[in-house]
């Protein structure tokens, strides 16, 4: 059995047929929220959207991300995070080397 935090093979799936270059791996999903990893190819982006029922946090594990929250850009490096309040318009764009992020969402 793998120890928590040890390296293991991760299965990735495309986030959406409409979005290229972004892959997800779900760790947990429940009626209260979710935890997943997102892997971004260099320069890939997720379009502007909002969540009427949840708050999200994004933590950068590697690479760089531009998180735009209600039209304000935040340049995030490894070890930095962003919070997306309920109903905030937000989008994501990976830097030139791509990015790996952890996303935690809690339903209201």
Phi and psi restraints in degrees (range 20) as a CNS / XPLOR table:
assign (resid 1 and name C) (resid 2 and name N)
       (resid 2 and name CA) (resid 2 and name C) 1.0 -73.2 20.0 2
assign (resid 2 and name N) (resid 2 and name CA)
       (resid 2 and name C) (resid 3 and name N) 1.0 140.1 20.0 2
assign (resid 2 and name C) (resid 3 and name N)
       (resid 3 and name CA) (resid 3 and name C) 1.0 -77.9 20.0 2
assign (resid 3 and name N) (resid 3 and name CA)
       (resid 3 and name C) (resid 4 and name N) 1.0 148.7 20.0 2
assign (resid 3 and name C) (resid 4 and name N)
       (resid 4 and name CA) (resid 4 and name C) 1.0 -55.8 20.0 2
assign (resid 4 and name N) (resid 4 and name CA)
       (resid 4 and name C) (resid 5 and name N) 1.0 134.8 20.0 2
assign (resid 4 and name C) (resid 5 and name N)
       (resid 5 and name CA) (resid 5 and name C) 1.0 84.7 20.0 2
assign (resid 5 and name N) (resid 5 and name CA)
       (resid 5 and name C) (resid 6 and name N) 1.0 -2.8 20.0 2
assign (resid 5 and name C) (resid 6 and name N)
       (resid 6 and name CA) (resid 6 and name C) 1.0 -85.1 20.0 2
assign (resid 6 and name N) (resid 6 and name CA)
       (resid 6 and name C) (resid 7 and name N) 1.0 160.3 20.0 2
assign (resid 6 and name C) (resid 7 and name N)
       (resid 7 and name CA) (resid 7 and name C) 1.0 -69.9 20.0 2
assign (resid 7 and name N) (resid 7 and name CA)
       (resid 7 and name C) (resid 8 and name N) 1.0 136.4 20.0 2
assign (resid 7 and name C) (resid 8 and name N)
       (resid 8 and name CA) (resid 8 and name C) 1.0 -150.1 20.0 2
assign (resid 8 and name N) (resid 8 and name CA)
       (resid 8 and name C) (resid 9 and name N) 1.0 163.2 20.0 2
assign (resid 8 and name C) (resid 9 and name N)
       (resid 9 and name CA) (resid 9 and name C) 1.0 -71.0 20.0 2
assign (resid 9 and name N) (resid 9 and name CA)
       (resid 9 and name C) (resid 10 and name N) 1.0 127.0 20.0 2
assign (resid 9 and name C) (resid 10 and name N)
       (resid 10 and name CA) (resid 10 and name C) 1.0 -108.0 20.0 2
assign (resid 10 and name N) (resid 10 and name CA)
       (resid 10 and name C) (resid 11 and name N) 1.0 133.6 20.0 2
assign (resid 10 and name C) (resid 11 and name N)
       (resid 11 and name CA) (resid 11 and name C) 1.0 -91.7 20.0 2
assign (resid 11 and name N) (resid 11 and name CA)
       (resid 11 and name C) (resid 12 and name N) 1.0 128.0 20.0 2
assign (resid 11 and name C) (resid 12 and name N)
       (resid 12 and name CA) (resid 12 and name C) 1.0 -112.0 20.0 2
assign (resid 12 and name N) (resid 12 and name CA)
       (resid 12 and name C) (resid 13 and name N) 1.0 145.3 20.0 2
assign (resid 12 and name C) (resid 13 and name N)
       (resid 13 and name CA) (resid 13 and name C) 1.0 -129.7 20.0 2
assign (resid 13 and name N) (resid 13 and name CA)
       (resid 13 and name C) (resid 14 and name N) 1.0 151.1 20.0 2
assign (resid 13 and name C) (resid 14 and name N)
       (resid 14 and name CA) (resid 14 and name C) 1.0 -64.4 20.0 2
assign (resid 14 and name N) (resid 14 and name CA)
       (resid 14 and name C) (resid 15 and name N) 1.0 136.3 20.0 2
assign (resid 14 and name C) (resid 15 and name N)
       (resid 15 and name CA) (resid 15 and name C) 1.0 -59.5 20.0 2
assign (resid 15 and name N) (resid 15 and name CA)
       (resid 15 and name C) (resid 16 and name N) 1.0 -44.8 20.0 2
assign (resid 15 and name C) (resid 16 and name N)
       (resid 16 and name CA) (resid 16 and name C) 1.0 -158.0 20.0 2
assign (resid 16 and name N) (resid 16 and name CA)
       (resid 16 and name C) (resid 17 and name N) 1.0 149.4 20.0 2
assign (resid 16 and name C) (resid 17 and name N)
       (resid 17 and name CA) (resid 17 and name C) 1.0 -65.2 20.0 2
assign (resid 17 and name N) (resid 17 and name CA)
       (resid 17 and name C) (resid 18 and name N) 1.0 -23.3 20.0 2
assign (resid 17 and name C) (resid 18 and name N)
       (resid 18 and name CA) (resid 18 and name C) 1.0 -86.8 20.0 2
assign (resid 18 and name N) (resid 18 and name CA)
       (resid 18 and name C) (resid 19 and name N) 1.0 -8.4 20.0 2
assign (resid 18 and name C) (resid 19 and name N)
       (resid 19 and name CA) (resid 19 and name C) 1.0 -124.0 20.0 2
assign (resid 19 and name N) (resid 19 and name CA)
       (resid 19 and name C) (resid 20 and name N) 1.0 119.7 20.0 2
assign (resid 19 and name C) (resid 20 and name N)
       (resid 20 and name CA) (resid 20 and name C) 1.0 -92.3 20.0 2
assign (resid 20 and name N) (resid 20 and name CA)
       (resid 20 and name C) (resid 21 and name N) 1.0 147.0 20.0 2
assign (resid 20 and name C) (resid 21 and name N)
       (resid 21 and name CA) (resid 21 and name C) 1.0 80.6 20.0 2
assign (resid 21 and name N) (resid 21 and name CA)
       (resid 21 and name C) (resid 22 and name N) 1.0 13.1 20.0 2
assign (resid 21 and name C) (resid 22 and name N)
       (resid 22 and name CA) (resid 22 and name C) 1.0 -128.5 20.0 2
assign (resid 22 and name N) (resid 22 and name CA)
       (resid 22 and name C) (resid 23 and name N) 1.0 128.6 20.0 2
assign (resid 22 and name C) (resid 23 and name N)
       (resid 23 and name CA) (resid 23 and name C) 1.0 -125.9 20.0 2
assign (resid 23 and name N) (resid 23 and name CA)
       (resid 23 and name C) (resid 24 and name N) 1.0 149.6 20.0 2
assign (resid 23 and name C) (resid 24 and name N)
       (resid 24 and name CA) (resid 24 and name C) 1.0 -126.1 20.0 2
assign (resid 24 and name N) (resid 24 and name CA)
       (resid 24 and name C) (resid 25 and name N) 1.0 153.6 20.0 2
assign (resid 24 and name C) (resid 25 and name N)
       (resid 25 and name CA) (resid 25 and name C) 1.0 -137.1 20.0 2
assign (resid 25 and name N) (resid 25 and name CA)
       (resid 25 and name C) (resid 26 and name N) 1.0 114.5 20.0 2
assign (resid 25 and name C) (resid 26 and name N)
       (resid 26 and name CA) (resid 26 and name C) 1.0 -79.9 20.0 2
assign (resid 26 and name N) (resid 26 and name CA)
       (resid 26 and name C) (resid 27 and name N) 1.0 132.8 20.0 2
assign (resid 26 and name C) (resid 27 and name N)
       (resid 27 and name CA) (resid 27 and name C) 1.0 -101.8 20.0 2
assign (resid 27 and name N) (resid 27 and name CA)
       (resid 27 and name C) (resid 28 and name N) 1.0 -38.4 20.0 2
assign (resid 27 and name C) (resid 28 and name N)
       (resid 28 and name CA) (resid 28 and name C) 1.0 -155.9 20.0 2
assign (resid 28 and name N) (resid 28 and name CA)
       (resid 28 and name C) (resid 29 and name N) 1.0 141.8 20.0 2
assign (resid 28 and name C) (resid 29 and name N)
       (resid 29 and name CA) (resid 29 and name C) 1.0 -141.5 20.0 2
assign (resid 29 and name N) (resid 29 and name CA)
       (resid 29 and name C) (resid 30 and name N) 1.0 132.7 20.0 2
assign (resid 29 and name C) (resid 30 and name N)
       (resid 30 and name CA) (resid 30 and name C) 1.0 -150.9 20.0 2
assign (resid 30 and name N) (resid 30 and name CA)
       (resid 30 and name C) (resid 31 and name N) 1.0 177.6 20.0 2
assign (resid 30 and name C) (resid 31 and name N)
       (resid 31 and name CA) (resid 31 and name C) 1.0 -67.0 20.0 2
assign (resid 31 and name N) (resid 31 and name CA)
       (resid 31 and name C) (resid 32 and name N) 1.0 -17.7 20.0 2
assign (resid 31 and name C) (resid 32 and name N)
       (resid 32 and name CA) (resid 32 and name C) 1.0 -92.2 20.0 2
assign (resid 32 and name N) (resid 32 and name CA)
       (resid 32 and name C) (resid 33 and name N) 1.0 -16.3 20.0 2
assign (resid 32 and name C) (resid 33 and name N)
       (resid 33 and name CA) (resid 33 and name C) 1.0 160.9 20.0 2
assign (resid 33 and name N) (resid 33 and name CA)
       (resid 33 and name C) (resid 34 and name N) 1.0 -166.9 20.0 2
assign (resid 33 and name C) (resid 34 and name N)
       (resid 34 and name CA) (resid 34 and name C) 1.0 -154.6 20.0 2
assign (resid 34 and name N) (resid 34 and name CA)
       (resid 34 and name C) (resid 35 and name N) 1.0 161.1 20.0 2
assign (resid 34 and name C) (resid 35 and name N)
       (resid 35 and name CA) (resid 35 and name C) 1.0 -134.6 20.0 2
assign (resid 35 and name N) (resid 35 and name CA)
       (resid 35 and name C) (resid 36 and name N) 1.0 129.2 20.0 2
assign (resid 35 and name C) (resid 36 and name N)
       (resid 36 and name CA) (resid 36 and name C) 1.0 -151.2 20.0 2
assign (resid 36 and name N) (resid 36 and name CA)
       (resid 36 and name C) (resid 37 and name N) 1.0 160.1 20.0 2
assign (resid 36 and name C) (resid 37 and name N)
       (resid 37 and name CA) (resid 37 and name C) 1.0 -101.1 20.0 2
assign (resid 37 and name N) (resid 37 and name CA)
       (resid 37 and name C) (resid 38 and name N) 1.0 142.9 20.0 2
assign (resid 37 and name C) (resid 38 and name N)
       (resid 38 and name CA) (resid 38 and name C) 1.0 -121.4 20.0 2
assign (resid 38 and name N) (resid 38 and name CA)
       (resid 38 and name C) (resid 39 and name N) 1.0 133.1 20.0 2
assign (resid 38 and name C) (resid 39 and name N)
       (resid 39 and name CA) (resid 39 and name C) 1.0 -114.9 20.0 2
assign (resid 39 and name N) (resid 39 and name CA)
       (resid 39 and name C) (resid 40 and name N) 1.0 122.2 20.0 2
assign (resid 39 and name C) (resid 40 and name N)
       (resid 40 and name CA) (resid 40 and name C) 1.0 -108.1 20.0 2
assign (resid 40 and name N) (resid 40 and name CA)
       (resid 40 and name C) (resid 41 and name N) 1.0 127.3 20.0 2
assign (resid 40 and name C) (resid 41 and name N)
       (resid 41 and name CA) (resid 41 and name C) 1.0 -67.2 20.0 2
assign (resid 41 and name N) (resid 41 and name CA)
       (resid 41 and name C) (resid 42 and name N) 1.0 156.7 20.0 2
assign (resid 41 and name C) (resid 42 and name N)
       (resid 42 and name CA) (resid 42 and name C) 1.0 -51.3 20.0 2
assign (resid 42 and name N) (resid 42 and name CA)
       (resid 42 and name C) (resid 43 and name N) 1.0 129.6 20.0 2
assign (resid 42 and name C) (resid 43 and name N)
       (resid 43 and name CA) (resid 43 and name C) 1.0 74.5 20.0 2
assign (resid 43 and name N) (resid 43 and name CA)
       (resid 43 and name C) (resid 44 and name N) 1.0 -1.5 20.0 2
assign (resid 43 and name C) (resid 44 and name N)
       (resid 44 and name CA) (resid 44 and name C) 1.0 -71.5 20.0 2
assign (resid 44 and name N) (resid 44 and name CA)
       (resid 44 and name C) (resid 45 and name N) 1.0 155.5 20.0 2
assign (resid 44 and name C) (resid 45 and name N)
       (resid 45 and name CA) (resid 45 and name C) 1.0 -143.0 20.0 2
assign (resid 45 and name N) (resid 45 and name CA)
       (resid 45 and name C) (resid 46 and name N) 1.0 150.8 20.0 2
assign (resid 45 and name C) (resid 46 and name N)
       (resid 46 and name CA) (resid 46 and name C) 1.0 -109.3 20.0 2
assign (resid 46 and name N) (resid 46 and name CA)
       (resid 46 and name C) (resid 47 and name N) 1.0 128.0 20.0 2
assign (resid 46 and name C) (resid 47 and name N)
       (resid 47 and name CA) (resid 47 and name C) 1.0 -68.1 20.0 2
assign (resid 47 and name N) (resid 47 and name CA)
       (resid 47 and name C) (resid 48 and name N) 1.0 166.5 20.0 2
assign (resid 47 and name C) (resid 48 and name N)
       (resid 48 and name CA) (resid 48 and name C) 1.0 -59.7 20.0 2
assign (resid 48 and name N) (resid 48 and name CA)
       (resid 48 and name C) (resid 49 and name N) 1.0 132.9 20.0 2
assign (resid 48 and name C) (resid 49 and name N)
       (resid 49 and name CA) (resid 49 and name C) 1.0 -156.4 20.0 2
assign (resid 49 and name N) (resid 49 and name CA)
       (resid 49 and name C) (resid 50 and name N) 1.0 175.2 20.0 2
assign (resid 49 and name C) (resid 50 and name N)
       (resid 50 and name CA) (resid 50 and name C) 1.0 -147.0 20.0 2
assign (resid 50 and name N) (resid 50 and name CA)
       (resid 50 and name C) (resid 51 and name N) 1.0 164.1 20.0 2
assign (resid 50 and name C) (resid 51 and name N)
       (resid 51 and name CA) (resid 51 and name C) 1.0 -124.8 20.0 2
assign (resid 51 and name N) (resid 51 and name CA)
       (resid 51 and name C) (resid 52 and name N) 1.0 114.5 20.0 2
assign (resid 51 and name C) (resid 52 and name N)
       (resid 52 and name CA) (resid 52 and name C) 1.0 -76.0 20.0 2
assign (resid 52 and name N) (resid 52 and name CA)
       (resid 52 and name C) (resid 53 and name N) 1.0 -9.0 20.0 2
assign (resid 52 and name C) (resid 53 and name N)
       (resid 53 and name CA) (resid 53 and name C) 1.0 -128.5 20.0 2
assign (resid 53 and name N) (resid 53 and name CA)
       (resid 53 and name C) (resid 54 and name N) 1.0 7.5 20.0 2
assign (resid 53 and name C) (resid 54 and name N)
       (resid 54 and name CA) (resid 54 and name C) 1.0 -153.9 20.0 2
assign (resid 54 and name N) (resid 54 and name CA)
       (resid 54 and name C) (resid 55 and name N) 1.0 156.3 20.0 2
assign (resid 54 and name C) (resid 55 and name N)
       (resid 55 and name CA) (resid 55 and name C) 1.0 -105.3 20.0 2
assign (resid 55 and name N) (resid 55 and name CA)
       (resid 55 and name C) (resid 56 and name N) 1.0 144.8 20.0 2
assign (resid 55 and name C) (resid 56 and name N)
       (resid 56 and name CA) (resid 56 and name C) 1.0 -126.6 20.0 2
assign (resid 56 and name N) (resid 56 and name CA)
       (resid 56 and name C) (resid 57 and name N) 1.0 150.3 20.0 2
assign (resid 56 and name C) (resid 57 and name N)
       (resid 57 and name CA) (resid 57 and name C) 1.0 -125.4 20.0 2
assign (resid 57 and name N) (resid 57 and name CA)
       (resid 57 and name C) (resid 58 and name N) 1.0 140.1 20.0 2
assign (resid 57 and name C) (resid 58 and name N)
       (resid 58 and name CA) (resid 58 and name C) 1.0 -122.3 20.0 2
assign (resid 58 and name N) (resid 58 and name CA)
       (resid 58 and name C) (resid 59 and name N) 1.0 126.1 20.0 2
assign (resid 58 and name C) (resid 59 and name N)
       (resid 59 and name CA) (resid 59 and name C) 1.0 -118.4 20.0 2
assign (resid 59 and name N) (resid 59 and name CA)
       (resid 59 and name C) (resid 60 and name N) 1.0 125.8 20.0 2
assign (resid 59 and name C) (resid 60 and name N)
       (resid 60 and name CA) (resid 60 and name C) 1.0 -83.5 20.0 2
assign (resid 60 and name N) (resid 60 and name CA)
       (resid 60 and name C) (resid 61 and name N) 1.0 117.4 20.0 2
assign (resid 60 and name C) (resid 61 and name N)
       (resid 61 and name CA) (resid 61 and name C) 1.0 -88.9 20.0 2
assign (resid 61 and name N) (resid 61 and name CA)
       (resid 61 and name C) (resid 62 and name N) 1.0 -34.7 20.0 2
assign (resid 61 and name C) (resid 62 and name N)
       (resid 62 and name CA) (resid 62 and name C) 1.0 -157.5 20.0 2
assign (resid 62 and name N) (resid 62 and name CA)
       (resid 62 and name C) (resid 63 and name N) 1.0 156.6 20.0 2
assign (resid 62 and name C) (resid 63 and name N)
       (resid 63 and name CA) (resid 63 and name C) 1.0 79.7 20.0 2
assign (resid 63 and name N) (resid 63 and name CA)
       (resid 63 and name C) (resid 64 and name N) 1.0 -159.9 20.0 2
assign (resid 63 and name C) (resid 64 and name N)
       (resid 64 and name CA) (resid 64 and name C) 1.0 -133.5 20.0 2
assign (resid 64 and name N) (resid 64 and name CA)
       (resid 64 and name C) (resid 65 and name N) 1.0 148.5 20.0 2
assign (resid 64 and name C) (resid 65 and name N)
       (resid 65 and name CA) (resid 65 and name C) 1.0 -133.3 20.0 2
assign (resid 65 and name N) (resid 65 and name CA)
       (resid 65 and name C) (resid 66 and name N) 1.0 144.6 20.0 2
assign (resid 65 and name C) (resid 66 and name N)
       (resid 66 and name CA) (resid 66 and name C) 1.0 -106.3 20.0 2
assign (resid 66 and name N) (resid 66 and name CA)
       (resid 66 and name C) (resid 67 and name N) 1.0 113.9 20.0 2
assign (resid 66 and name C) (resid 67 and name N)
       (resid 67 and name CA) (resid 67 and name C) 1.0 -104.3 20.0 2
assign (resid 67 and name N) (resid 67 and name CA)
       (resid 67 and name C) (resid 68 and name N) 1.0 119.7 20.0 2
assign (resid 67 and name C) (resid 68 and name N)
       (resid 68 and name CA) (resid 68 and name C) 1.0 -102.6 20.0 2
assign (resid 68 and name N) (resid 68 and name CA)
       (resid 68 and name C) (resid 69 and name N) 1.0 120.4 20.0 2
assign (resid 68 and name C) (resid 69 and name N)
       (resid 69 and name CA) (resid 69 and name C) 1.0 -121.8 20.0 2
assign (resid 69 and name N) (resid 69 and name CA)
       (resid 69 and name C) (resid 70 and name N) 1.0 115.8 20.0 2
assign (resid 69 and name C) (resid 70 and name N)
       (resid 70 and name CA) (resid 70 and name C) 1.0 47.0 20.0 2
assign (resid 70 and name N) (resid 70 and name CA)
       (resid 70 and name C) (resid 71 and name N) 1.0 50.8 20.0 2
assign (resid 70 and name C) (resid 71 and name N)
       (resid 71 and name CA) (resid 71 and name C) 1.0 72.5 20.0 2
assign (resid 71 and name N) (resid 71 and name CA)
       (resid 71 and name C) (resid 72 and name N) 1.0 6.2 20.0 2
assign (resid 71 and name C) (resid 72 and name N)
       (resid 72 and name CA) (resid 72 and name C) 1.0 -107.3 20.0 2
assign (resid 72 and name N) (resid 72 and name CA)
       (resid 72 and name C) (resid 73 and name N) 1.0 123.9 20.0 2
assign (resid 72 and name C) (resid 73 and name N)
       (resid 73 and name CA) (resid 73 and name C) 1.0 -84.7 20.0 2
assign (resid 73 and name N) (resid 73 and name CA)
       (resid 73 and name C) (resid 74 and name N) 1.0 138.8 20.0 2
assign (resid 73 and name C) (resid 74 and name N)
       (resid 74 and name CA) (resid 74 and name C) 1.0 -126.5 20.0 2
assign (resid 74 and name N) (resid 74 and name CA)
       (resid 74 and name C) (resid 75 and name N) 1.0 118.2 20.0 2
assign (resid 74 and name C) (resid 75 and name N)
       (resid 75 and name CA) (resid 75 and name C) 1.0 -89.0 20.0 2
assign (resid 75 and name N) (resid 75 and name CA)
       (resid 75 and name C) (resid 76 and name N) 1.0 113.3 20.0 2
assign (resid 75 and name C) (resid 76 and name N)
       (resid 76 and name CA) (resid 76 and name C) 1.0 -112.4 20.0 2
assign (resid 76 and name N) (resid 76 and name CA)
       (resid 76 and name C) (resid 77 and name N) 1.0 131.9 20.0 2
assign (resid 76 and name C) (resid 77 and name N)
       (resid 77 and name CA) (resid 77 and name C) 1.0 -108.5 20.0 2
assign (resid 77 and name N) (resid 77 and name CA)
       (resid 77 and name C) (resid 78 and name N) 1.0 174.2 20.0 2
assign (resid 77 and name C) (resid 78 and name N)
       (resid 78 and name CA) (resid 78 and name C) 1.0 -49.1 20.0 2
assign (resid 78 and name N) (resid 78 and name CA)
       (resid 78 and name C) (resid 79 and name N) 1.0 131.0 20.0 2
assign (resid 78 and name C) (resid 79 and name N)
       (resid 79 and name CA) (resid 79 and name C) 1.0 90.3 20.0 2
assign (resid 79 and name N) (resid 79 and name CA)
       (resid 79 and name C) (resid 80 and name N) 1.0 -4.6 20.0 2
assign (resid 79 and name C) (resid 80 and name N)
       (resid 80 and name CA) (resid 80 and name C) 1.0 -103.7 20.0 2
assign (resid 80 and name N) (resid 80 and name CA)
       (resid 80 and name C) (resid 81 and name N) 1.0 161.9 20.0 2
assign (resid 80 and name C) (resid 81 and name N)
       (resid 81 and name CA) (resid 81 and name C) 1.0 -140.5 20.0 2
assign (resid 81 and name N) (resid 81 and name CA)
       (resid 81 and name C) (resid 82 and name N) 1.0 166.0 20.0 2
assign (resid 81 and name C) (resid 82 and name N)
       (resid 82 and name CA) (resid 82 and name C) 1.0 -135.8 20.0 2
assign (resid 82 and name N) (resid 82 and name CA)
       (resid 82 and name C) (resid 83 and name N) 1.0 149.5 20.0 2
assign (resid 82 and name C) (resid 83 and name N)
       (resid 83 and name CA) (resid 83 and name C) 1.0 -114.9 20.0 2
assign (resid 83 and name N) (resid 83 and name CA)
       (resid 83 and name C) (resid 84 and name N) 1.0 136.4 20.0 2
assign (resid 83 and name C) (resid 84 and name N)
       (resid 84 and name CA) (resid 84 and name C) 1.0 -114.6 20.0 2
assign (resid 84 and name N) (resid 84 and name CA)
       (resid 84 and name C) (resid 85 and name N) 1.0 101.4 20.0 2
assign (resid 84 and name C) (resid 85 and name N)
       (resid 85 and name CA) (resid 85 and name C) 1.0 -63.4 20.0 2
assign (resid 85 and name N) (resid 85 and name CA)
       (resid 85 and name C) (resid 86 and name N) 1.0 161.3 20.0 2
assign (resid 85 and name C) (resid 86 and name N)
       (resid 86 and name CA) (resid 86 and name C) 1.0 -52.6 20.0 2
assign (resid 86 and name N) (resid 86 and name CA)
       (resid 86 and name C) (resid 87 and name N) 1.0 134.6 20.0 2
assign (resid 86 and name C) (resid 87 and name N)
       (resid 87 and name CA) (resid 87 and name C) 1.0 68.0 20.0 2
assign (resid 87 and name N) (resid 87 and name CA)
       (resid 87 and name C) (resid 88 and name N) 1.0 5.3 20.0 2
assign (resid 87 and name C) (resid 88 and name N)
       (resid 88 and name CA) (resid 88 and name C) 1.0 -74.3 20.0 2
assign (resid 88 and name N) (resid 88 and name CA)
       (resid 88 and name C) (resid 89 and name N) 1.0 138.9 20.0 2
assign (resid 88 and name C) (resid 89 and name N)
       (resid 89 and name CA) (resid 89 and name C) 1.0 -78.6 20.0 2
assign (resid 89 and name N) (resid 89 and name CA)
       (resid 89 and name C) (resid 90 and name N) 1.0 126.7 20.0 2
assign (resid 89 and name C) (resid 90 and name N)
       (resid 90 and name CA) (resid 90 and name C) 1.0 -147.4 20.0 2
assign (resid 90 and name N) (resid 90 and name CA)
       (resid 90 and name C) (resid 91 and name N) 1.0 155.1 20.0 2
assign (resid 90 and name C) (resid 91 and name N)
       (resid 91 and name CA) (resid 91 and name C) 1.0 -145.6 20.0 2
assign (resid 91 and name N) (resid 91 and name CA)
       (resid 91 and name C) (resid 92 and name N) 1.0 166.5 20.0 2
assign (resid 91 and name C) (resid 92 and name N)
       (resid 92 and name CA) (resid 92 and name C) 1.0 -135.1 20.0 2
assign (resid 92 and name N) (resid 92 and name CA)
       (resid 92 and name C) (resid 93 and name N) 1.0 143.6 20.0 2
assign (resid 92 and name C) (resid 93 and name N)
       (resid 93 and name CA) (resid 93 and name C) 1.0 -141.9 20.0 2
assign (resid 93 and name N) (resid 93 and name CA)
       (resid 93 and name C) (resid 94 and name N) 1.0 129.0 20.0 2
assign (resid 93 and name C) (resid 94 and name N)
       (resid 94 and name CA) (resid 94 and name C) 1.0 -79.7 20.0 2
assign (resid 94 and name N) (resid 94 and name CA)
       (resid 94 and name C) (resid 95 and name N) 1.0 153.0 20.0 2
assign (resid 94 and name C) (resid 95 and name N)
       (resid 95 and name CA) (resid 95 and name C) 1.0 -75.2 20.0 2
assign (resid 95 and name N) (resid 95 and name CA)
       (resid 95 and name C) (resid 96 and name N) 1.0 -173.7 20.0 2
assign (resid 95 and name C) (resid 96 and name N)
       (resid 96 and name CA) (resid 96 and name C) 1.0 -66.0 20.0 2
assign (resid 96 and name N) (resid 96 and name CA)
       (resid 96 and name C) (resid 97 and name N) 1.0 -19.7 20.0 2
assign (resid 96 and name C) (resid 97 and name N)
       (resid 97 and name CA) (resid 97 and name C) 1.0 -105.8 20.0 2
assign (resid 97 and name N) (resid 97 and name CA)
       (resid 97 and name C) (resid 98 and name N) 1.0 6.6 20.0 2
assign (resid 97 and name C) (resid 98 and name N)
       (resid 98 and name CA) (resid 98 and name C) 1.0 81.8 20.0 2
assign (resid 98 and name N) (resid 98 and name CA)
       (resid 98 and name C) (resid 99 and name N) 1.0 -171.9 20.0 2
assign (resid 98 and name C) (resid 99 and name N)
       (resid 99 and name CA) (resid 99 and name C) 1.0 -162.0 20.0 2
assign (resid 99 and name N) (resid 99 and name CA)
       (resid 99 and name C) (resid 100 and name N) 1.0 156.4 20.0 2
assign (resid 99 and name C) (resid 100 and name N)
       (resid 100 and name CA) (resid 100 and name C) 1.0 -125.4 20.0 2
assign (resid 100 and name N) (resid 100 and name CA)
       (resid 100 and name C) (resid 101 and name N) 1.0 126.3 20.0 2
assign (resid 100 and name C) (resid 101 and name N)
       (resid 101 and name CA) (resid 101 and name C) 1.0 -132.2 20.0 2
assign (resid 101 and name N) (resid 101 and name CA)
       (resid 101 and name C) (resid 102 and name N) 1.0 157.6 20.0 2
assign (resid 101 and name C) (resid 102 and name N)
       (resid 102 and name CA) (resid 102 and name C) 1.0 -108.7 20.0 2
assign (resid 102 and name N) (resid 102 and name CA)
       (resid 102 and name C) (resid 103 and name N) 1.0 131.0 20.0 2
assign (resid 102 and name C) (resid 103 and name N)
       (resid 103 and name CA) (resid 103 and name C) 1.0 -119.3 20.0 2
assign (resid 103 and name N) (resid 103 and name CA)
       (resid 103 and name C) (resid 104 and name N) 1.0 126.1 20.0 2
assign (resid 103 and name C) (resid 104 and name N)
       (resid 104 and name CA) (resid 104 and name C) 1.0 -118.2 20.0 2
assign (resid 104 and name N) (resid 104 and name CA)
       (resid 104 and name C) (resid 105 and name N) 1.0 129.4 20.0 2
assign (resid 104 and name C) (resid 105 and name N)
       (resid 105 and name CA) (resid 105 and name C) 1.0 -125.1 20.0 2
assign (resid 105 and name N) (resid 105 and name CA)
       (resid 105 and name C) (resid 106 and name N) 1.0 135.9 20.0 2
assign (resid 105 and name C) (resid 106 and name N)
       (resid 106 and name CA) (resid 106 and name C) 1.0 -120.9 20.0 2
assign (resid 106 and name N) (resid 106 and name CA)
       (resid 106 and name C) (resid 107 and name N) 1.0 127.7 20.0 2
assign (resid 106 and name C) (resid 107 and name N)
       (resid 107 and name CA) (resid 107 and name C) 1.0 -77.0 20.0 2
assign (resid 107 and name N) (resid 107 and name CA)
       (resid 107 and name C) (resid 108 and name N) 1.0 144.5 20.0 2
